[in-house]
Amino acid sequence: MDNMLLRFMIFGFIIMSVSCDPQDKIHNTIIIGGGLMGSATGWQVSTDTEVLVLEKQDSIYDSGSSLGEARIARSSNRGDDMWSYMHNTSVDEVENLIDFLNVKTKSNDYSISDIYTTQPVSYLGKMTIHDKLLASLIRQEVDYKMAVTPEEAKKMFDVDLPEDVLLQREYNNYSGTINPEQLINYLHQGININHGEVRHNSEVRSLKKVEGLYEIEILDKTKDLTYTLKSKKVISAAGPYTGVLLKDVAPYFDDLINPQRVFLAFYKIRKEVYEDLPESDIQKLKDAYPVINSSKGTRDGTFFSMIEYYEDGIPVIKIGGHFQRSVVKDMDQVWRLDLNQNERDWAFNSTLGYFQLLGLPISEEDIIFDHGYSCVYSLTDNEVPLVTPVLGEGSQLDKSLIVLGGMSGVGAKGAMTYGLLASDILKNQESRTDTMYTHVRSVMGSSRLVDYIQ
Ligand SMILES: Cc1cc2nc3c(=O)[nH]c(=O)nc-3n(C[C@H](O)[C@H](O)[C@H](O)COP(=O)(O)OP(=O)(O)OC[C@H]3O[C@@H](n4cnc5c(N)ncnc54)[C@H](O)[C@@H]3O)c2cc1C
């Protein structure tokens, strides 16, 4: 055997052993990014089509917008019925996933309560929102209680509400928190059972379209080797990395999707103080989370907070602010950035202020900073996500490349619905025929791309 042939055979063997794919294989669909969006889409696509999900992280994530165990899931939304629809449809889709996993594994090991923790969701806001809120609660069929004066709040919830502020509590089933980590895990199990594969430690280094096919260069991070795969269709679900990923095929996404840093702080109540609280206060604390507090009526004063998990029986309370955003200087490093003193003070004072409103006997010294970290949002200019085909040659829609991006602070609760939308576009179908589905498909769709390009 001559040297050339030998080298060619060794090279071929390396390619195969790195990628597990025959060299000439053309994939049907490759999804880039295995966060909530890529995983939800992968699950939908995999029901009848071969799909490969590429994720650069190991199976236990330490970055990404979906990182963590709790996000607020809620049906009530003062702004727009669309968000309520995204959540409710996601609940239906999670039920389908759970049924599928139980049937396929011939077990009852999977439960919807692994994904959702049903809890009252509290909203504090200025009285000026009252009428609009009331109208949306009726339209969205939300089960709720609402106090609009300090006296009502004392009687209804035993809390000290300021004048001119309302407290609404939502009691819908599966409203409370959603666990992104567990949902991603279950979605990956579903994909692997179906016609799909999830490949971790696989970082896409470049994406190009050559003669009608996508060529995807991948770094296998466990073996430190690169290889290239070809695919007829691609779904980009790279979260804040969307602009970088699409620079050769749809460079305008770098302008359309803007990554922003946000931060989270985690607090515990001193153990002896927490354990000394009467049962009624422990229950009051539990009922008071998750919360979205806009009672100050300012962006800076607005926060969200929830119990992320319990440690030795003590709740670990997470707090952050959707308007506490800052510019990302280095995307790969931002996840490791510490909170600065102003951010810690803001988080501490907001937590203390909420305990005071709840009338809990917890003082400054009893609140202990546990840890904090930075994370990244991907935002569009109007903060409505995009689920859209790209614009190809001649500004024609090209359904062989679908982008999910700009999920900001609303993505988790609707994740399964975004996945359904992307999969439907890819398969040229409509899984739902209700008017709201058509509406969200249009609002999140290509028209904003067309406007931008023009
Ligand atoms: C602090 C914070 C609080 C939030 N609170 C809420 C809330 O209360 N309720 C709610 O509904 N939503 C909330 N959200 C929003 C929600 O979590 C996000 O919208 C959602 O997680 C976005 O998921 P994603 O899949 O788009 O992004 P990501 O989770 O970032 O997924 C993208 C994935 O792609 C991978 N990737 C990137 N580039 C590459 C590449 N080149 N090759 C391979 N893989 C790649 C990344 O590693 C990542 O895993 C919050 C978000 C944050 C950050």
The ligand as an SDF file (V2000), in Angstrom:
LIG
                    3D

 53 58  0  0  0  0  0  0  0  0999 V2000
  -31.3410   35.7130   34.4650 C   0  0  0  0  0  0  0  0  0  0  0  0
  -32.4430   35.1870   33.6010 C   0  0  0  0  0  0  0  0  0  0  0  0
  -33.7200   35.0910   34.1170 C   0  0  0  0  0  0  0  0  0  0  0  0
  -34.7460   34.6230   33.3260 C   0  0  0  0  0  0  0  0  0  0  0  0
  -36.0040   34.5070   33.8580 N   0  0  0  0  0  0  0  0  0  0  0  0
  -36.9900   33.9690   33.1250 C   0  0  0  0  0  0  0  0  0  0  0  0
  -38.2600   33.7270   33.7120 C   0  0  0  0  0  0  0  0  0  0  0  0
  -38.4690   33.9770   34.9020 O   0  0  0  0  0  0  0  0  0  0  0  0
  -39.2350   33.1860   32.9330 N   0  0  0  0  0  0  0  0  0  0  0  0
  -39.0250   32.8730   31.6230 C   0  0  0  0  0  0  0  0  0  0  0  0
  -39.9420   32.3950   30.9740 O   0  0  0  0  0  0  0  0  0  0  0  0
  -37.8210   33.0770   31.0400 N   0  0  0  0  0  0  0  0  0  0  0  0
  -36.8110   33.6080   31.7750 C   0  0  0  0  0  0  0  0  0  0  0  0
  -35.5710   33.7940   31.2250 N   0  0  0  0  0  0  0  0  0  0  0  0
  -35.4010   33.5370   29.7830 C   0  0  0  0  0  0  0  0  0  0  0  0
  -35.0480   32.1230   29.4200 C   0  0  0  0  0  0  0  0  0  0  0  0
  -34.2670   31.4850   30.3950 O   0  0  0  0  0  0  0  0  0  0  0  0
  -34.3210   32.1920   28.0870 C   0  0  0  0  0  0  0  0  0  0  0  0
  -35.1360   32.8790   27.1670 O   0  0  0  0  0  0  0  0  0  0  0  0
  -34.0370   30.8160   27.5120 C   0  0  0  0  0  0  0  0  0  0  0  0
  -33.3550   30.0350   28.4560 O   0  0  0  0  0  0  0  0  0  0  0  0
  -33.2310   30.9650   26.2280 C   0  0  0  0  0  0  0  0  0  0  0  0
  -32.8750   29.6770   25.7570 O   0  0  0  0  0  0  0  0  0  0  0  0
  -31.9880   29.5040   24.4460 P   0  0  0  0  0  0  0  0  0  0  0  0
  -31.9960   28.0590   24.1290 O   0  0  0  0  0  0  0  0  0  0  0  0
  -32.4260   30.4730   23.4150 O   0  0  0  0  0  0  0  0  0  0  0  0
  -30.5320   29.9970   24.8630 O   0  0  0  0  0  0  0  0  0  0  0  0
  -29.3490   29.2330   25.6200 P   0  0  0  0  0  0  0  0  0  0  0  0
  -29.8420   28.5610   26.8450 O   0  0  0  0  0  0  0  0  0  0  0  0
  -28.2430   30.1990   25.7740 O   0  0  0  0  0  0  0  0  0  0  0  0
  -28.9530   28.0920   24.6000 O   0  0  0  0  0  0  0  0  0  0  0  0
  -28.0280   28.2530   23.5670 C   0  0  0  0  0  0  0  0  0  0  0  0
  -27.1100   27.0540   23.6060 C   0  0  0  0  0  0  0  0  0  0  0  0
  -26.3000   27.0720   22.4510 O   0  0  0  0  0  0  0  0  0  0  0  0
  -25.0150   26.6500   22.8200 C   0  0  0  0  0  0  0  0  0  0  0  0
  -24.1140   27.1900   21.7900 N   0  0  0  0  0  0  0  0  0  0  0  0
  -23.8470   28.4940   21.5300 C   0  0  0  0  0  0  0  0  0  0  0  0
  -22.9920   28.6000   20.5110 N   0  0  0  0  0  0  0  0  0  0  0  0
  -22.7250   27.3460   20.0990 C   0  0  0  0  0  0  0  0  0  0  0  0
  -21.9050   26.7950   19.0740 C   0  0  0  0  0  0  0  0  0  0  0  0
  -21.1680   27.5780   18.2710 N   0  0  0  0  0  0  0  0  0  0  0  0
  -21.8530   25.4350   18.9300 N   0  0  0  0  0  0  0  0  0  0  0  0
  -22.5860   24.6240   19.7450 C   0  0  0  0  0  0  0  0  0  0  0  0
  -23.3640   25.0970   20.7450 N   0  0  0  0  0  0  0  0  0  0  0  0
  -23.4470   26.4350   20.9160 C   0  0  0  0  0  0  0  0  0  0  0  0
  -24.8180   27.2400   24.2040 C   0  0  0  0  0  0  0  0  0  0  0  0
  -23.8180   26.5520   24.9300 O   0  0  0  0  0  0  0  0  0  0  0  0
  -26.1990   27.0890   24.8130 C   0  0  0  0  0  0  0  0  0  0  0  0
  -26.3380   25.8950   25.5500 O   0  0  0  0  0  0  0  0  0  0  0  0
  -34.5110   34.2530   31.9780 C   0  0  0  0  0  0  0  0  0  0  0  0
  -33.2120   34.3220   31.4550 C   0  0  0  0  0  0  0  0  0  0  0  0
  -32.1770   34.7890   32.2630 C   0  0  0  0  0  0  0  0  0  0  0  0
  -30.7980   34.8480   31.6920 C   0  0  0  0  0  0  0  0  0  0  0  0
  1  2  1  0
  2  3  1  0
  2 52  2  0
  3  4  2  0
  4  5  1  0
  4 50  1  0
  5  6  2  0
  6  7  1  0
  6 13  1  0
  7  8  2  0
  7  9  1  0
  9 10  1  0
 10 11  2  0
 10 12  1  0
 12 13  2  0
 13 14  1  0
 14 15  1  0
 14 50  1  0
 15 16  1  0
 16 17  1  0
 16 18  1  0
 18 19  1  0
 18 20  1  0
 20 21  1  0
 20 22  1  0
 22 23  1  0
 23 24  1  0
 24 25  2  0
 24 26  1  0
 24 27  1  0
 27 28  1  0
 28 29  2  0
 28 30  1  0
 28 31  1  0
 31 32  1  0
 32 33  1  0
 33 34  1  0
 33 48  1  0
 34 35  1  0
 35 36  1  0
 35 46  1  0
 36 37  1  0
 36 45  1  0
 37 38  2  0
 38 39  1  0
 39 40  1  0
 39 45  2  0
 40 41  1  0
 40 42  2  0
 42 43  1  0
 43 44  2  0
 44 45  1  0
 46 47  1  0
 46 48  1  0
 48 49  1  0
 50 51  2  0
 51 52  1  0
 52 53  1  0
M  END
$$$$
